[in-house]
Amino acid sequence: MTMRGVLVLMLWLSMGCCFARLGETEQQVTNRYGAVVQAKVDDAGRRVLTFKFQRYWVQVTLRDGKSVVEYVAVRMKGEPFLEPDALAVAGMVSGTTNWVLRDAGAFSRFWVSNPSRFFASFSNEPGAVQSILVSTVAESAIATPPRAPSGF
């Protein structure tokens, strides 16, 4: 196992949680995250569920009854959520740890999995809620960070 693989595994174990996988049903997602805090339908007609899960807000977007986008944000502004944490979450959500960096800005990173099945976008702008959005590549064109529920 590579050093990067060991690091991702250690982060995953230390986070003490298990995120849903893209492709899971609404029932599987709800079993994993607990009670839905908010449910709505987005502009693309997809069902969006919001959960409070441990130290995170999690929004899961469903198309045809399966999760296709997952947005994970730290619930408290200023709470650390670093790039290795974000990649560990992306790995748990997508089931892959083989990410290729496609673009890097001052406060953001964009990855595509290899093979190109998943897209991940990490935001760590100072003073903002730090988050990662993971989606199937097919959904990435319409996978914009959702509006936060009240208290986000």
Phi and psi restraints in degrees (value plus and minus 20) as a CYANA .aco file:
   2 THR   PHI     -92.9   -52.9
   2 THR   PSI     144.1   184.1
   3 MET   PHI     -80.1   -40.1
   3 MET   PSI     -59.0   -19.0
   4 ARG   PHI     -83.4   -43.4
   4 ARG   PSI     -61.9   -21.9
   5 GLY   PHI     -82.3   -42.3
   5 GLY   PSI     -61.0   -21.0
   6 VAL   PHI     -83.9   -43.9
   6 VAL   PSI     -62.6   -22.6
   7 LEU   PHI     -81.6   -41.6
   7 LEU   PSI     -65.7   -25.7
   8 VAL   PHI     -82.4   -42.4
   8 VAL   PSI     -62.9   -22.9
   9 LEU   PHI     -81.8   -41.8
   9 LEU   PSI     -63.7   -23.7
  10 MET   PHI     -83.9   -43.9
  10 MET   PSI     -62.2   -22.2
  11 LEU   PHI     -83.0   -43.0
  11 LEU   PSI     -62.7   -22.7
  12 TRP   PHI     -80.7   -40.7
  12 TRP   PSI     -65.0   -25.0
  13 LEU   PHI     -86.3   -46.3
  13 LEU   PSI     -57.7   -17.7
  14 SER   PHI     -93.9   -53.9
  14 SER   PSI     -43.0    -3.0
  15 MET   PHI     -93.1   -53.1
  15 MET   PSI     -41.9    -1.9
  16 GLY   PHI      46.0    86.0
  16 GLY   PSI       4.3    44.3
  17 CYS   PHI    -163.8  -123.8
  17 CYS   PSI     143.9   183.9
  18 CYS   PHI    -147.5  -107.5
  18 CYS   PSI      94.2   134.2
  19 PHE   PHI    -103.4   -63.4
  19 PHE   PSI     135.4   175.4
  20 ALA   PHI     -87.1   -47.1
  20 ALA   PSI     139.3   179.3
  21 ARG   PHI    -123.3   -83.3
  21 ARG   PSI     122.0   162.0
  22 LEU   PHI     -78.0   -38.0
  22 LEU   PSI     119.1   159.1
  23 GLY   PHI      79.4   119.4
  23 GLY   PSI     -28.9    11.1
  24 GLU   PHI     -95.5   -55.5
  24 GLU   PSI     136.7   176.7
  25 THR   PHI     -98.8   -58.8
  25 THR   PSI     147.1   187.1
  26 GLU   PHI     -78.6   -38.6
  26 GLU   PSI     -60.7   -20.7
  27 GLN   PHI     -83.4   -43.4
  27 GLN   PSI     -63.3   -23.3
  28 GLN   PHI     -82.8   -42.8
  28 GLN   PSI     -62.4   -22.4
  29 VAL   PHI     -83.8   -43.8
  29 VAL   PSI     -65.1   -25.1
  30 THR   PHI     -85.6   -45.6
  30 THR   PSI     -59.4   -19.4
  31 ASN   PHI     -80.6   -40.6
  31 ASN   PSI     -56.2   -16.2
  32 ARG   PHI     -96.7   -56.7
  32 ARG   PSI     -63.1   -23.1
  33 TYR   PHI    -118.9   -78.9
  33 TYR   PSI     -37.0     3.0
  34 GLY   PHI      74.8   114.8
  34 GLY   PSI    -173.3  -133.3
  35 ALA   PHI     -84.8   -44.8
  35 ALA   PSI     119.4   159.4
  36 VAL   PHI     -95.1   -55.1
  36 VAL   PSI     108.2   148.2
  37 VAL   PHI    -103.8   -63.8
  37 VAL   PSI     -57.6   -17.6
  38 GLN   PHI    -170.1  -130.1
  38 GLN   PSI     120.7   160.7
  39 ALA   PHI    -151.3  -111.3
  39 ALA   PSI     117.1   157.1
  40 LYS   PHI    -174.3  -134.3
  40 LYS   PSI     154.4   194.4
  41 VAL   PHI    -135.3   -95.3
  41 VAL   PSI     109.4   149.4
  42 ASP   PHI    -103.1   -63.1
  42 ASP   PSI     159.6   199.6
  43 ASP   PHI     -83.8   -43.8
  43 ASP   PSI     -42.8    -2.8
  44 ALA   PHI    -108.9   -68.9
  44 ALA   PSI     -16.1    23.9
  45 GLY   PHI      62.2   102.2
  45 GLY   PSI      -6.2    33.8
  46 ARG   PHI    -114.3   -74.3
  46 ARG   PSI     126.9   166.9
  47 ARG   PHI    -100.3   -60.3
  47 ARG   PSI     112.1   152.1
  48 VAL   PHI    -142.1  -102.1
  48 VAL   PSI     103.0   143.0
  49 LEU   PHI    -132.9   -92.9
  49 LEU   PSI     116.5   156.5
  50 THR   PHI    -134.9   -94.9
  50 THR   PSI     116.8   156.8
  51 PHE   PHI    -151.2  -111.2
  51 PHE   PSI     131.0   171.0
  52 LYS   PHI    -117.8   -77.8
  52 LYS   PSI     100.1   140.1
  53 PHE   PHI    -154.1  -114.1
  53 PHE   PSI      89.2   129.2
  54 GLN   PHI      32.3    72.3
  54 GLN   PSI    -141.4  -101.4
  55 ARG   PHI    -114.3   -74.3
  55 ARG   PSI      -4.1    35.9
  56 TYR   PHI    -142.8  -102.8
  56 TYR   PSI     133.9   173.9
  57 TRP   PHI    -115.6   -75.6
  57 TRP   PSI     115.1   155.1
  58 VAL   PHI    -147.8  -107.8
  58 VAL   PSI     107.0   147.0
  59 GLN   PHI    -137.4   -97.4
  59 GLN   PSI     105.7   145.7
  60 VAL   PHI    -135.4   -95.4
  60 VAL   PSI     107.7   147.7
  61 THR   PHI    -123.6   -83.6
  61 THR   PSI     111.3   151.3
  62 LEU   PHI    -133.8   -93.8
  62 LEU   PSI     116.1   156.1
  63 ARG   PHI    -146.2  -106.2
  63 ARG   PSI     107.8   147.8
  64 ASP   PHI      34.5    74.5
  64 ASP   PSI      16.8    56.8
  65 GLY   PHI      60.2   100.2
  65 GLY   PSI     -16.4    23.6
  66 LYS   PHI    -142.3  -102.3
  66 LYS   PSI     125.1   165.1
  67 SER   PHI     -92.1   -52.1
  67 SER   PSI     113.0   153.0
  68 VAL   PHI    -145.3  -105.3
  68 VAL   PSI     -38.2     1.8
  69 VAL   PHI    -159.8  -119.8
  69 VAL   PSI     117.8   157.8
  70 GLU   PHI    -154.2  -114.2
  70 GLU   PSI     107.2   147.2
  71 TYR   PHI    -136.2   -96.2
  71 TYR   PSI     101.3   141.3
  72 VAL   PHI    -140.5  -100.5
  72 VAL   PSI     105.4   145.4
  73 ALA   PHI    -152.1  -112.1
  73 ALA   PSI     123.3   163.3
  74 VAL   PHI     -87.8   -47.8
  74 VAL   PSI     115.7   155.7
  75 ARG   PHI     -92.5   -52.5
  75 ARG   PSI     -44.8    -4.8
  76 MET   PHI    -132.7   -92.7
  76 MET   PSI     105.1   145.1
  77 LYS   PHI     -78.3   -38.3
  77 LYS   PSI     120.9   160.9
  78 GLY   PHI      67.4   107.4
  78 GLY   PSI     -33.2     6.8
  79 GLU   PHI     -93.4   -53.4
  79 GLU   PSI     114.0   154.0
  80 PRO   PHI     -86.3   -46.3
  80 PRO   PSI     114.2   154.2
  81 PHE   PHI    -167.2  -127.2
  81 PHE   PSI      71.6   111.6
  82 LEU   PHI    -109.6   -69.6
  82 LEU   PSI     149.3   189.3
  83 GLU   PHI     -75.1   -35.1
  83 GLU   PSI     -63.6   -23.6
  84 PRO   PHI     -81.9   -41.9
  84 PRO   PSI     -55.8   -15.8
  85 ASP   PHI     -82.0   -42.0
  85 ASP   PSI     -65.5   -25.5
  86 ALA   PHI     -82.8   -42.8
  86 ALA   PSI     -63.1   -23.1
  87 LEU   PHI     -86.1   -46.1
  87 LEU   PSI     -55.0   -15.0
  88 ALA   PHI     -83.8   -43.8
  88 ALA   PSI     -63.8   -23.8
  89 VAL   PHI     -82.7   -42.7
  89 VAL   PSI     -65.2   -25.2
  90 ALA   PHI     -78.6   -38.6
  90 ALA   PSI     -58.7   -18.7
  91 GLY   PHI     -85.4   -45.4
  91 GLY   PSI     -60.9   -20.9
  92 MET   PHI     -86.9   -46.9
  92 MET   PSI     -61.0   -21.0
  93 VAL   PHI     -90.5   -50.5
  93 VAL   PSI     -60.2   -20.2
  94 SER   PHI    -113.3   -73.3
  94 SER   PSI     -41.9    -1.9
  95 GLY   PHI      63.4   103.4
  95 GLY   PSI     -10.6    29.4
  96 THR   PHI    -148.9  -108.9
  96 THR   PSI     129.8   169.8
  97 THR   PHI    -139.0   -99.0
  97 THR   PSI     -10.6    29.4
  98 ASN   PHI    -116.3   -76.3
  98 ASN   PSI      58.3    98.3
  99 TRP   PHI    -122.3   -82.3
  99 TRP   PSI     120.4   160.4
 100 VAL   PHI    -135.2   -95.2
 100 VAL   PSI     102.2   142.2
 101 LEU   PHI     -87.8   -47.8
 101 LEU   PSI     104.4   144.4
 102 ARG   PHI    -124.0   -84.0
 102 ARG   PSI     -50.4   -10.4
 103 ASP   PHI    -176.8  -136.8
 103 ASP   PSI     122.9   162.9
 104 ALA   PHI    -157.6  -117.6
 104 ALA   PSI     101.1   141.1
 105 GLY   PHI    -127.2   -87.2
 105 GLY   PSI    -195.5  -155.5
 106 ALA   PHI     -80.2   -40.2
 106 ALA   PSI     -58.4   -18.4
 107 PHE   PHI    -149.5  -109.5
 107 PHE   PSI       4.7    44.7
 108 SER   PHI    -171.1  -131.1
 108 SER   PSI     137.3   177.3
 109 ARG   PHI    -160.3  -120.3
 109 ARG   PSI     121.9   161.9
 110 PHE   PHI    -148.2  -108.2
 110 PHE   PSI     105.3   145.3
 111 TRP   PHI    -142.7  -102.7
 111 TRP   PSI     134.5   174.5
 112 VAL   PHI    -146.5  -106.5
 112 VAL   PSI     119.0   159.0
 113 SER   PHI     -94.3   -54.3
 113 SER   PSI     139.6   179.6
 114 ASN   PHI    -141.3  -101.3
 114 ASN   PSI      90.5   130.5
 115 PRO   PHI     -92.5   -52.5
 115 PRO   PSI     142.2   182.2
 116 SER   PHI     -91.6   -51.6
 116 SER   PSI      58.6    98.6
 117 ARG   PHI    -131.9   -91.9
 117 ARG   PSI     -43.9    -3.9
 118 PHE   PHI    -151.7  -111.7
 118 PHE   PSI     135.2   175.2
 119 PHE   PHI    -146.9  -106.9
 119 PHE   PSI     119.0   159.0
 120 ALA   PHI    -155.8  -115.8
 120 ALA   PSI     117.1   157.1
 121 SER   PHI    -149.9  -109.9
 121 SER   PSI     101.4   141.4
 122 PHE   PHI    -131.4   -91.4
 122 PHE   PSI     113.5   153.5
 123 SER   PHI    -142.3  -102.3
 123 SER   PSI     105.8   145.8
 124 ASN   PHI    -154.0  -114.0
 124 ASN   PSI      22.9    62.9
 125 GLU   PHI     -85.7   -45.7
 125 GLU   PSI     110.8   150.8
 126 PRO   PHI     -77.1   -37.1
 126 PRO   PSI     116.5   156.5
 127 GLY   PHI      63.1   103.1
 127 GLY   PSI     -30.0    10.0
 128 ALA   PHI    -123.7   -83.7
 128 ALA   PSI     145.8   185.8
 129 VAL   PHI     -91.6   -51.6
 129 VAL   PSI     105.8   145.8
 130 GLN   PHI    -102.0   -62.0
 130 GLN   PSI     117.9   157.9
 131 SER   PHI    -174.2  -134.2
 131 SER   PSI     145.4   185.4
 132 ILE   PHI    -156.2  -116.2
 132 ILE   PSI     119.2   159.2
 133 LEU   PHI    -134.2   -94.2
 133 LEU   PSI     107.5   147.5
 134 VAL   PHI    -143.3  -103.3
 134 VAL   PSI     112.1   152.1
 135 SER   PHI    -165.6  -125.6
 135 SER   PSI     145.9   185.9
 136 THR   PHI     -90.2   -50.2
 136 THR   PSI     131.6   171.6
 137 VAL   PHI     -79.2   -39.2
 137 VAL   PSI     -56.7   -16.7
 138 ALA   PHI     -80.7   -40.7
 138 ALA   PSI     -51.5   -11.5
 139 GLU   PHI    -111.3   -71.3
 139 GLU   PSI     -30.5     9.5
 140 SER   PHI     -82.1   -42.1
 140 SER   PSI     -47.5    -7.5
 141 ALA   PHI     -85.8   -45.8
 141 ALA   PSI     -46.8    -6.8
 142 ILE   PHI    -137.5   -97.5
 142 ILE   PSI      -6.6    33.4
 143 ALA   PHI    -113.1   -73.1
 143 ALA   PSI      57.0    97.0
 144 THR   PHI    -117.5   -77.5
 144 THR   PSI     128.8   168.8
 145 PRO   PHI     -74.9   -34.9
 145 PRO   PSI     109.4   149.4
 146 PRO   PHI     -92.1   -52.1
 146 PRO   PSI     141.1   181.1
 147 ARG   PHI     -88.7   -48.7
 147 ARG   PSI     118.9   158.9
 148 ALA   PHI     -93.3   -53.3
 148 ALA   PSI     122.7   162.7
 149 PRO   PHI     -90.0   -50.0
 149 PRO   PSI     147.2   187.2
 150 SER   PHI     -78.8   -38.8
 150 SER   PSI     118.2   158.2
 151 GLY   PHI      68.6   108.6
 151 GLY   PSI     -20.2    19.8
